[in-house]
Amino acid sequence: MTAELLDRRVLGGIRFVDGVTGLPIQRMLAVSAPNVRWIRNRSGDYVVAGAPGLEAHVAAFAAAPGAPPPGTLNMTLTVSDPLGEYLPRRATMELPRDPDPTHGDQPGSLFRPVAVALYPAPIARTAPGWAVLRVSAPGRPGALLKVVEDDTDHVLARGQTDARGEALVAVPGIPVTTFNTGTGPVLATEVAANVQLIAAEDGAKLSDPDELEHGDISNSAPVQLASGRSLSLSL
């Protein structure tokens, strides 16, 4: 018996996380990109083991080739949930990743998986204490929804519309009572916020919520959030 040494270089990794809690999604998802080879590791991350234009990078183990430079290629992928609890989406990953171990804490590092948030479908389960918004935006599939607190302009939550324009946006962490910063009672049970809708490109089969993050607001509505409260609104 002879031993054979197999060296294999990977090109990067993606970690899909719950768009409400930020926790990694551990179960199997359907991930695809043209001519890209994936390996799902024990942590549930999806590792890019091969991609067009980076064939030399896969074979170079000791040192990565200098061309193309890090971050100059965009790989577009699609992901969907076989159980339908998360909405499908597009995402973009910049390749090649930076192979320098001293840059391991940087967003473009080969040693740091790219976090991609998946947002709940309208059928998804919610947790006690969450403020829940059920939004209807007919004719606006794949739109990004942002819940922005009035006092601070802080984004409290994000969501996404499905193919019908329906969405579930869950806002965790709303306190049962808090100190009022206005001129009203000392204690407050509600948080004033604004729901903003940023529409996806017309005709797009799947949207990338990250690309819509700083887009123009198509519609908005004020809401009063409270722990455990469920609201329905149309945009």
C-alpha positions in Angstrom: 0.0 0.0 0.0 1.3 3.4 -0.9 0.2 6.8 0.4 -0.9 9.4 -2.0 -0.9 13.1 -1.0 -3.8 15.1 -2.4 -3.7 18.9 -2.0 -6.7 20.9 -3.0 -7.2 24.6 -2.7 -10.7 26.2 -2.2 -11.7 29.6 -3.5 -14.0 30.8 -0.7 -17.0 30.0 1.4 -20.6 31.3 1.9 -22.5 31.1 5.2 -26.3 31.5 4.9 -27.8 33.1 7.9 -31.3 33.7 9.1 -32.2 37.3 8.2 -34.1 37.8 11.5 -31.8 36.3 14.1 -28.5 36.3 12.2 -27.9 32.7 13.2 -26.4 30.2 10.6 -28.9 28.1 8.7 -27.7 24.5 9.4 -29.9 22.5 7.1 -29.5 21.8 3.4 -30.3 24.5 0.9 -30.3 24.5 -2.9 -27.3 26.6 -4.0 -26.2 27.0 -7.6 -24.1 29.1 -9.9 -23.1 28.5 -13.5 -20.1 26.0 -13.8 -19.3 26.4 -10.1 -18.5 23.4 -7.9 -19.6 23.4 -4.3 -18.7 21.5 -1.2 -20.8 21.7 1.9 -18.7 21.4 5.0 -19.5 20.2 8.5 -20.3 23.7 9.7 -23.0 24.0 7.0 -21.0 26.5 5.0 -20.9 26.2 1.2 -17.4 26.1 -0.1 -16.5 27.1 -3.6 -14.2 24.4 -4.9 -14.1 25.5 -8.5 -15.2 28.4 -10.6 -14.7 29.7 -14.2 -11.5 31.6 -14.8 -10.0 30.4 -11.5 -8.8 26.9 -12.6 -5.2 27.8 -11.9 -6.1 28.9 -8.3 -7.5 25.5 -7.5 -4.3 23.7 -8.5 -1.9 26.2 -6.8 -1.6 25.2 -3.2 1.5 26.8 -1.8 0.8 30.3 -3.2 -2.2 31.7 -5.1 -1.6 33.0 -8.7 -1.3 36.8 -9.0 -3.9 37.0 -11.7 -6.7 37.8 -11.7 -6.3 40.1 -8.7 -8.4 39.6 -5.6 -12.0 40.8 -5.8 -12.0 41.4 -9.6 -14.5 38.7 -10.6 -18.1 38.6 -9.5 -19.8 35.2 -9.1 -23.6 35.3 -9.1 -25.4 32.5 -7.2 -29.0 31.6 -6.5 -30.2 30.0 -3.3 -33.6 28.5 -2.4 -35.0 26.6 0.6 -36.5 23.2 -0.2 -38.9 23.6 2.8 -40.1 27.0 1.6 -39.5 28.7 5.0 -37.0 31.2 3.5 -37.5 33.1 0.2 -35.2 32.5 -2.7 -32.7 35.1 -3.7 -29.6 36.0 -5.7 -26.3 36.9 -4.2 -22.9 38.0 -5.5 -19.5 36.8 -4.2 -16.3 38.6 -5.2 -13.5 36.3 -6.4 -10.7 35.5 -5.9 -10.6 36.0 -2.2 -7.6 37.5 -0.5 -5.2 34.6 0.4 -3.1 36.5 2.9 -3.5 34.9 6.3 -2.7 38.2 8.0 -5.9 39.7 6.5 -8.1 37.0 7.9 -10.3 39.5 9.8 -11.0 41.5 6.6 -14.3 41.1 4.6 -12.5 39.9 1.5 -10.4 37.3 3.1 -10.3 33.7 1.8 -10.4 32.5 5.4 -13.7 34.3 6.3 -17.0 33.0 4.8 -19.3 35.5 3.2 -22.5 35.9 5.2 -25.7 35.9 3.0 -29.0 36.6 4.8 -32.1 34.7 3.9 -35.5 36.3 4.7 -38.5 34.5 6.0 -41.4 33.5 3.7 -44.9 34.4 4.7 -45.4 30.8 6.0 -42.4 31.0 8.3 -42.8 30.6 12.0 -42.4 33.5 14.4 -41.3 33.7 18.0 -43.1 35.0 21.0 -42.2 38.6 21.7 -41.4 39.5 18.1 -43.2 42.4 16.5 -44.5 40.9 13.2 -45.5 42.9 10.1 -47.4 41.2 7.3 -47.0 43.4 4.3 -48.8 43.3 1.0 -47.2 44.9 -2.0 -49.0 43.6 -5.1 -46.9 43.6 -8.2 -43.6 44.1 -6.3 -42.0 40.6 -6.1 -38.5 40.5 -4.6 -38.7 43.9 -3.1 -36.6 44.8 0.0 -38.4 46.0 3.1 -36.7 47.9 5.8 -38.1 48.9 9.2 -36.4 52.1 10.3 -36.8 53.5 13.8 -38.0 57.1 13.8 -35.8 58.5 16.6 -32.5 57.0 15.5 -32.8 56.0 11.8 -31.5 52.6 12.9 -32.7 49.7 10.7 -34.5 47.4 13.1 -35.3 44.7 10.6 -35.3 43.7 6.9 -37.6 41.5 4.9 -38.4 40.5 1.3 -41.5 40.1 -0.7 -42.3 36.8 -2.4 -43.5 36.2 -6.0 -47.0 37.5 -5.1 -45.7 40.7 -3.4 -46.4 39.3 0.1 -43.9 39.5 3.0 -43.4 38.7 6.6 -41.1 41.1 8.4 -40.2 40.0 12.0 -38.7 42.6 14.4 -37.0 40.9 17.4 -35.8 42.7 20.4 -38.6 45.2 20.9 -38.8 45.7 24.7 -42.0 45.2 26.6 -41.4 48.7 28.2 -38.7 51.3 27.7 -38.0 54.8 28.6 -39.7 57.4 26.4 -37.4 59.9 24.8 -40.2 62.3 23.9 -42.5 64.5 25.9 -45.1 61.8 26.7 -45.1 59.3 29.6 -41.8 58.3 31.2 -42.4 54.7 30.1 -43.3 53.6 26.6 -44.6 50.3 25.3 -44.3 51.2 21.6 -41.5 52.0 19.1 -42.4 54.4 16.3 -40.9 53.3 13.0 -41.3 53.5 9.2 -41.6 50.6 6.8 -39.7 51.4 3.6 -40.2 49.4 0.3 -37.4 49.3 -2.3 -38.6 47.7 -5.4 -36.6 45.1 -7.4 -35.9 45.5 -11.1 -38.9 44.8 -13.2 -38.9 41.4 -14.8 -36.1 40.0 -12.5 -36.7 36.4 -11.7 -34.8 36.7 -8.4 -33.6 39.8 -6.7 -30.5 40.5 -4.6 -31.6 42.3 -1.4 -28.1 43.5 -0.8 -28.1 45.4 -4.2 -31.4 47.1 -3.2 -30.1 48.3 0.2 -29.4 51.8 -1.0 -32.0 52.1 -3.7 -34.8 54.5 -4.1 -37.7 54.1 -1.7 -40.8 53.3 -3.7 -43.3 53.5 -0.9 -43.4 53.7 2.9 -45.8 53.7 5.9 -45.5 54.6 9.6 -46.0 51.8 12.2 -46.1 51.5 15.9 -44.2 48.4 17.0 -44.8 46.6 20.2 -43.5 43.3 21.6 -45.8 40.5 20.5 -47.9 42.7 18.3 -48.8 41.6 14.7 -49.7 44.3 12.1 -50.9 44.1 8.5 -50.3 46.8 6.0 -50.4 47.4 2.3 -47.7 49.3 0.4 
